[in-house]
Amino acid sequence: MTGFHGRRGVAVVAFAQSEHSFSDLGWTEADLVMPLVNEVLATTGLRRSEIGFTCSGSNDYLVGTPFSFVAALDTIGAWPPISESHVEQDAAWALYEAWVRIQHGDVDTALVYGFGKGTVGDYAGISSLSYDPYYIAPLMPGDIGMAGLQARALKDAGFDVDPDPTPPPATDGAAAVILAAADVARGVCPRPAWITGLDHRIEPHSVGARDLTRSASTRQAALRAGVSAGPVDFAELHTRFEHEEPLLRRELGLEEDTVVNASGGPRKADPIMATGLIRIGEAAARIHDGSARRTVAHATAGPCLQHNLVCVLEAGEEAGEAGED
C-alpha cells in the first residue's frame, strides 16, 4: 500500500452490470438502474436505509432529456431524504466522490451507479460540445476524429497501431457497485476488493498543448495510486479505441504478463457514462471470485485520453488493515 496510510480502508463489496443493448429497446433510466441496485443490495444483504451515501454518473445530452438522472434516482428510493450526489461524467468519478465521502468518516457505505444510452444520440456531435469552444468544437470532429489525431501521432512515433480508428458499438447499459468501510466490508463480502490506491489527473483542454504520443495524466495517476508497488494480475482499461492500449500499458507500467481487458473491455460494449465504472467493477470481480490478488482499473474522459483515473484493488486482510484509522 502506498500513499494512503492513516486513511480508512474501503473496499468494493458488490458489482453488477446490465445486459448491454446495441439498439434502442426503449429502456428507461429506471429499467436500466433498478435491477442493478436490487442486485448489489441483495449480494451484500444491506438494506436501502443502510446506504450512507449515493452517487451517480450520467449525461443528459445522451438522451436529450433534462435531469434524466432524477428519473434514475427515483428508482433508489429517495424518500425519506437520502444523502445523494451526481457527476456529469463517467460514474468512475462518482465512485471517487463516494470514496472521498467515506474517508470523511460520517458514512460507512456508498452506492454508486452510472448509466448511458448511446444508441439514441449523436455521440460524435455530443462529444464535440465539450471540446475547445474556439478552435475545435466549431469543426465538430467528434470522438472518432479526435481519436484519429492520436492514432496517427502514435503511428508516426513508431507504435504498431492502425491510424484509422474504429469506435466500439453504440451501447445502452448501466452498472452499480457498493463501497464499504473496513468493518462493514468484512461483514458483507467474503473477499472484499480493497481500494489501496485511487487517483485521477487531467491534462490541458487544448489538444495542441499536449504530446499525443504520451499520457502524462495516466502516468501521474498511476504513480500516485501505487500501481508499481506490486505485481498486477489483471488490468481493465478504458480503451474505446485499439491504439490506446499500448500507450496506456506503457504509461501504467504494466508487465507483459498482465492480462488486459479479460472481460472484453469497451471494445465489446461501451455504455457511455458507465464504461469506466465497469472497468473498476470487473477488476474488483476478479478479486471477489479469487482469480486475482491485485488488479488495476482505468477510466478516461475527454478527447485523446485527456482525463484519467487509476484504481488499484487488492485482496487480503492486510490490504484492509493498512488503511484503518
C-alpha positions in Angstrom: 0.0 0.0 0.0 1.4 3.4 -0.9 0.2 6.9 -0.2 -2.8 6.1 1.9 -1.5 5.4 5.4 -3.8 6.7 8.1 -6.9 6.7 5.9 -9.9 4.4 6.2 -9.8 1.0 4.5 -12.5 1.0 1.8 -13.5 -1.9 -0.5 -15.7 -2.7 -3.4 -18.1 -5.3 -2.0 -20.6 -5.8 -4.8 -20.7 -5.2 -8.6 -23.5 -5.6 -11.1 -23.9 -4.5 -14.7 -26.9 -4.6 -17.0 -27.4 -6.5 -20.2 -25.9 -4.4 -22.9 -28.1 -3.4 -25.9 -26.7 -2.3 -29.3 -30.1 -0.9 -30.4 -32.7 1.2 -28.7 -35.0 -1.1 -26.9 -36.9 1.7 -25.3 -35.3 1.1 -21.9 -35.9 4.0 -19.4 -33.4 5.0 -16.8 -35.5 3.1 -14.2 -35.3 -0.1 -16.4 -31.5 0.2 -16.5 -30.8 1.1 -12.9 -33.4 -0.5 -10.6 -32.5 -4.2 -11.3 -28.8 -3.5 -10.6 -29.5 -1.7 -7.4 -31.6 -4.5 -6.2 -28.8 -7.0 -7.2 -26.0 -5.3 -5.3 -28.1 -4.8 -2.3 -29.1 -8.5 -2.3 -25.5 -9.5 -2.8 -24.4 -7.7 0.4 -27.6 -8.1 2.4 -27.7 -4.4 3.0 -31.0 -2.5 3.1 -31.5 0.7 1.3 -31.7 2.5 4.7 -28.2 1.2 5.5 -26.6 3.0 2.5 -24.9 6.2 3.8 -24.3 7.9 0.5 -25.5 7.6 -3.1 -23.6 9.0 -6.1 -24.3 8.5 -9.8 -22.8 9.4 -13.2 -24.6 10.2 -16.4 -25.1 12.7 -19.2 -28.4 14.3 -20.1 -27.2 15.1 -23.6 -27.1 11.4 -24.5 -30.9 11.0 -24.2 -31.9 14.6 -24.8 -33.8 14.8 -21.5 -33.0 17.4 -18.9 -32.4 16.0 -15.4 -32.7 12.4 -16.6 -30.6 11.4 -13.6 -33.5 12.3 -11.4 -35.6 9.7 -13.1 -32.9 7.2 -12.3 -32.7 8.4 -8.7 -36.4 7.7 -8.2 -35.6 4.0 -8.5 -33.3 4.3 -5.5 -36.0 5.4 -3.1 -35.1 8.9 -2.2 -37.8 9.4 0.5 -37.2 9.7 3.4 -34.4 12.0 2.2 -31.1 10.5 1.5 -27.5 11.9 1.1 -27.0 11.9 -2.7 -24.8 13.5 -5.4 -24.4 13.3 -9.1 -21.5 13.8 -11.5 -22.0 14.8 -15.2 -19.3 12.3 -16.1 -18.4 8.6 -16.2 -19.5 7.0 -12.9 -15.9 6.1 -12.2 -15.7 9.7 -11.0 -18.8 9.1 -8.9 -17.0 6.3 -7.3 -14.1 8.6 -6.5 -16.5 11.1 -4.9 -18.1 8.3 -2.8 -14.7 7.0 -1.7 -13.8 10.5 -0.6 -17.1 10.7 1.3 -16.3 7.5 3.2 -12.9 8.9 4.0 -14.6 11.8 5.8 -15.9 9.2 8.3 -19.5 10.2 8.5 -20.7 7.3 6.4 -19.6 3.7 6.1 -21.3 2.6 2.9 -22.0 4.1 -0.5 -24.0 3.1 -3.6 -22.5 4.2 -6.9 -24.1 3.7 -10.3 -23.9 5.0 -13.8 -25.9 4.6 -17.0 -25.9 5.7 -20.6 -28.0 5.3 -23.7 -25.5 5.7 -26.6 -27.9 4.4 -29.2 -30.3 7.3 -29.1 -28.0 10.2 -29.6 -25.4 11.5 -32.0 -22.3 10.9 -29.9 -20.0 12.5 -32.4 -21.9 15.7 -32.1 -22.4 15.4 -28.4 -18.7 14.8 -27.7 -17.8 17.8 -29.8 -19.7 20.1 -27.5 -17.0 19.5 -24.8 -14.0 20.4 -26.9 -12.2 23.8 -27.1 -15.1 26.2 -27.9 -12.9 28.4 -30.2 -10.7 26.2 -32.2 -12.1 22.6 -32.1 -15.8 22.5 -31.3 -16.9 24.5 -34.3 -15.3 21.8 -36.5 -17.5 19.1 -34.9 -14.8 16.5 -35.2 -16.4 14.0 -32.8 -14.8 11.3 -30.8 -13.6 9.3 -33.8 -11.9 12.3 -35.5 -10.1 13.2 -32.3 -9.0 9.6 -31.8 -7.7 9.7 -35.3 -5.3 12.5 -34.4 -3.8 10.4 -31.6 -3.7 7.2 -33.6 -1.8 9.0 -36.4 0.6 10.6 -33.9 1.3 7.2 -32.4 1.8 5.5 -35.8 4.3 8.2 -36.8 6.1 7.7 -33.5 6.7 4.0 -34.2 3.7 2.4 -32.4 2.3 -0.6 -34.3 -1.3 0.8 -34.4 -4.0 1.3 -37.1 -4.0 5.1 -37.9 -7.7 4.8 -38.8 -9.5 4.0 -35.5 -12.9 2.4 -35.4 -15.2 3.1 -32.4 -16.9 0.4 -30.3 -20.6 -0.2 -31.0 -23.1 2.3 -29.5 -24.4 0.8 -26.4 -27.2 1.2 -23.8 -26.3 -0.1 -20.4 -25.6 0.6 -16.7 -23.5 -0.6 -13.8 -23.6 -0.4 -10.0 -21.2 -1.0 -7.2 -21.3 -0.8 -3.4 -18.4 0.6 -1.4 -17.9 -0.2 2.3 -15.5 0.8 5.0 -13.4 -2.0 6.5 -15.6 -3.2 9.4 -18.7 -3.3 7.2 -16.9 -4.7 4.2 -15.7 -7.8 6.1 -19.2 -8.5 7.3 -21.0 -8.3 3.9 -18.4 -9.7 1.4 -16.3 -12.9 1.6 -13.5 -11.4 -0.4 -13.6 -7.6 -0.4 -11.7 -5.8 -3.2 -9.7 -3.3 -1.2 -9.0 0.1 -2.8 -5.4 0.6 -2.0 -4.7 3.3 -4.5 -7.0 5.8 -6.2 -6.1 8.9 -8.1 -7.1 11.0 -11.2 -5.3 13.6 -13.2 -6.3 15.9 -16.1 -4.3 17.5 -18.9 -4.8 20.8 -20.8 -8.1 21.3 -22.6 -6.3 22.3 -25.8 -5.2 19.2 -27.6 -2.4 21.3 -29.3 -0.8 21.8 -25.9 -0.3 18.1 -25.4 2.1 15.4 -26.7 -0.5 12.9 -28.0 2.2 10.1 -28.0 2.2 10.2 -24.2 -0.4 10.3 -21.4 1.2 12.3 -18.6 -2.0 12.3 -16.6 -2.2 8.5 -16.7 1.4 8.2 -15.6 0.9 10.6 -12.7 -2.3 8.9 -11.6 -0.6 5.5 -11.7 2.3 6.8 -9.7 0.1 8.3 -7.0 -2.1 5.2 -6.9 0.9 3.0 -6.4 0.5 0.7 -9.5 4.2 -0.2 -9.4 4.1 -1.3 -5.8 3.4 -4.9 -6.7 2.5 -7.3 -9.5 -0.7 -6.7 -11.4 -2.6 -9.9 -12.3 -5.4 -8.2 -14.4 -6.0 -4.7 -15.7 -9.2 -3.3 -17.0 -8.5 -0.4 -19.3 -11.0 2.2 -20.7 -9.8 1.7 -24.2 -12.5 2.7 -26.6 -10.0 2.6 -29.5 -7.4 -0.1 -30.1 -4.4 2.3 -30.3 -5.0 3.4 -26.7 -4.0 0.0 -25.2 -0.3 0.1 -26.0 0.0 3.7 -24.9 -1.8 3.0 -21.6 0.2 -0.2 -20.9 3.4 1.9 -21.2 2.2 4.8 -19.0 0.8 2.4 -16.3 4.0 0.4 -16.3 2.2 -2.9 -16.8 4.3 -6.0 -17.4 3.9 -8.2 -20.4 2.2 -11.0 -18.4 -0.5 -8.7 -17.1 -3.8 -9.7 -18.7 -5.7 -6.7 -20.1 -9.4 -6.5 -20.6 -10.2 -10.2 -20.0 -13.9 -9.1 -19.9 -13.7 -7.9 -23.5 -13.4 -4.2 -22.4 -15.0 -1.2 -24.0 -14.4 -2.7 -27.5 -17.1 -5.3 -26.6 -19.6 -2.9 -25.0 -19.4 0.8 -24.3 -22.3 2.1 -22.3 -21.1 5.8 -22.2 -21.0 7.1 -18.6 -20.9 3.6 -17.2 -17.9 2.2 -19.1 -15.3 3.4 -16.7 -17.2 2.2 -13.6 -17.5 -1.2 -15.3 -13.7 -1.3 -15.5 -13.5 -0.9 -11.7 -16.3 -3.4 -11.2 -14.7 -6.0 -13.5 -11.3 -5.5 -11.8 -13.0 -6.0 -8.4 -14.9 -9.1 -9.6 -11.5 -10.8 -10.2 -10.7 -10.4 -6.6 -14.2 -11.4 -5.4 -14.0 -14.7 -7.3 -10.5 -15.4 -6.1 -8.8 -15.4 -9.6 -6.6 -12.4 -8.7 -4.9 -10.8 -5.7 -4.0 -7.5 -7.3 -5.8 -5.7 -10.2 -5.8 -2.2 -11.8 -8.7 -0.3 -13.3 -8.5 2.7 -15.5 -11.2 5.2 -16.7 -10.9 8.1 -19.1 -12.8 11.1 -20.2 -12.3 13.9 -22.8 -10.5 13.8 -26.1 -7.3 11.8 -26.7 -7.1 10.5 -23.1 -7.4 13.9 -21.5 -8.6 13.0 -18.0 -7.6 9.7 -16.5 -8.4 7.8 -13.3 -6.5 4.9 -11.9 -7.7 2.5 -9.2 -5.6 -0.3 -7.6 -7.5 -3.1 -5.9 -6.1 -5.8 -3.7 -7.3 -9.0 -1.8 -6.4 -9.9 1.7 -7.0 -8.7 5.2 -3.6 -6.9 5.2 -4.9 -4.5 2.4 -7.9 -3.5 4.5 -5.9 -3.2 7.7 -3.3 -0.9 6.1 -5.9 1.8 5.7 -7.5 1.7 9.1 -7.8 4.8 11.1 
